[in-house]
Amino acid sequence: MPEIYGINFDGEVTPLMVRDAMIRCFYDAHCADTGLEGDQESNRVYCRDTVVKAFHDAGEDFDHPTKTGIIKAMSQLREFSKNFRDPSIIEKHAAQISQLVERIK
């Protein structure tokens, strides 16, 4: 069964699940893909805060995400990431989240 960030493609996919996957995704892109060392918990908090800010900057509700809100927040994260990450890393992770967004019912 295909799975992305803990979300199984054969099961239900909700906006909350995808929002949480975005945080894991941003953490992977920020830390794992770049080899960033440091306090993992601090990096997780930073990544969560960055995703919260992306929702806020997009005019969307982090606590009650919608499919549209996720797409807008993802766009904010892509723009933010362009300043720090290789475009191939950004596109890889954006494509993964897009696959999840398409499965939201």
N, C-alpha and C positions, 0 to 999 in steps of 0.2 A: 504494500500500500504506500503510495507516495505521501510524503510528509514534508512540510516546510515549517520550521520554527515550532515544532510540536503540534502543528495542526494537520490532522489526517484528512486527506482529500475525500475519503469515503464517508466522513461524518459531516455533521452540521458545521457551518462556518458562520460565526456571528461577528458583528462589528467590534465587540469587545475583544474577541479572540484575535482579530487582525490587529487591533490597536496594540495589544500586548506583544504580538509578533513583531510589530514595528520597533518596539523597544529592544527586543532581542536582536533584531536585524541591525539596528543602529549600533548596538554594542559590538556585534560581530564586525561590522564595517569599521568601527572606531578603534577597536582593540585587536581582535584576532587577525583581521586581514592586514593590519598595519604593523603588528608586532609591538604595539604600545605596551610598555611595562608599567607597573605601578599597582596601587591598591585597587583590587578588583571591585570592591564594594563602592569606592568613590567613583570609579569609572561607570558602574551601573547607575548610580544616582545621577551622575552627569548626563548619561545617555537618556534616562527617563525624563529628566528636566528639559533636555533638548527637544524631545518629542512633545512634551506638554507645551513648550513654547511654540512649536510648529503648529499645533492645533490652535493655540491662542492667536498667533499671527495670521492664521488663515480665517479667523473669525468663527472657529468651530469649538465644540464642547468636548474636551478630552474625556470627561467622565461619562458622557452619553454620546459616543461616536456614532456617526452614520457612514454609510458607504461614500457619500459625497464628501463628508468631512475628512475621511481618511485619504481620499484622493487629493484634496486640497492640502492637507498636512504633509502628505508625501511629496507634493510639489515644493513645499517650503523646505523640507529636508534636503531635497535634491539641490536646490539653490544654495542652501547653507553649505552643503558638502562640497560643492564645486570649488570652494576656497581652500580645501584641505586634502581632498582625495582624488586619486586617479579616476578619470571618467569610467574606466572599465569596472571598477569596484562599485561606483554609484549605479551604473546600469545593471550590474549583476543583482544587486540587492533590490533595486526598484522593480526589476522583472519578477523577482520572487514574491514581493508584496503584491504586485499586480495580479499574479496568479491567485493569490488568496482573496483579493478584493472581488475578482470575477466569480468566486464561489459563495459570496455572501448572498443569503436568501432574503 
